[in-house]
């Protein structure tokens, strides 16, 4: 179980270098699916696949760190990723785990800025049992105050472990510097001071669960060797009595950024310096076309096939890594470029090279043939990922979090297919501007050696 964010490469990138032969655009998600809502607002998406015997159930809850709107209470979406495994009166924790073990099932969960996802993979004959147990814990979760306090300390330990990573600390600093009011200001883990106070927030945790673990916030994905009607009958049986909630969060709107921002992280131990350059991007729900354009830019300008990567990482060897992530979020989020630099004296040079590349994207269109290759690569990379029923559900979960339908995948890739060089230039000129930028550097002690973290030339 883990809080997820700042993932590189982008979830849309796939496998770099594999290109699909030119063809007429078609739906990128190849499976027929059945989508329907229960009267209580719970949504069910059933995807029969060609992979025999195995079924994946992914339950997407529209509660991530974005939903943590009350001061002093960040990190609760991630905390429930842990608490949801504490069991119920019918299936206490030990019985729940023993039942999964007897099935040979795999079960896990993760948290992002926009949602929390619970995943179970098992043999098809165990589908009734899995849907029954999941319905029980979503409706009847029970944990004592001592159990709650123990789990909050485990979350604090996870935070401390993540904080030993320079890249995680850099991400935290970028989010904090880039945002003023948006709840994306804190990562999925939450602010440290709030995590430290979590043991005292048992009553608030009950309120958080009551608000968000409701059918209108929840979508069940069932992918695998299944029949849609049989799945719907089971969901009606076990989930139909779940009561709809009343709560809608008042999520603050981030004001427009009017000037560039900077921050610096002093790392206490020897490490390679890092630089992150972030720009305010759109919400997916507001502008899927610009979302597509920024994802294409991440590949065109900062992937291993890009000219800048070949220059900084391969030829000059001034950077140990270079990667970019485009926003795919419910609310306006960041387009972020991160480079790990081999020697401290090259930090400013690498930063300037990145900024020059961004300026070139604003100033002139990208070559049409390169954009065409990226479009084909995106389709092929996406298709390659769906090599099991588990992978199909895994691919769908982030898109379900955006629009609660697999059709989100096809709509986004239709935008990719329609992109022109002018669209790329327009998106870069609108979003990747100096006044909307946040530059954060991280360096270790002054006596950092070239051999730190792999060193280099």
Order of alpha helices (4+ residues) and beta strands (2+ residues): beta-beta-beta-beta-alpha-alpha-beta-beta-alpha-alpha-alpha-alpha-alpha-beta-alpha-beta-beta-alpha-beta-beta-alpha-alpha-alpha-alpha-alpha-beta
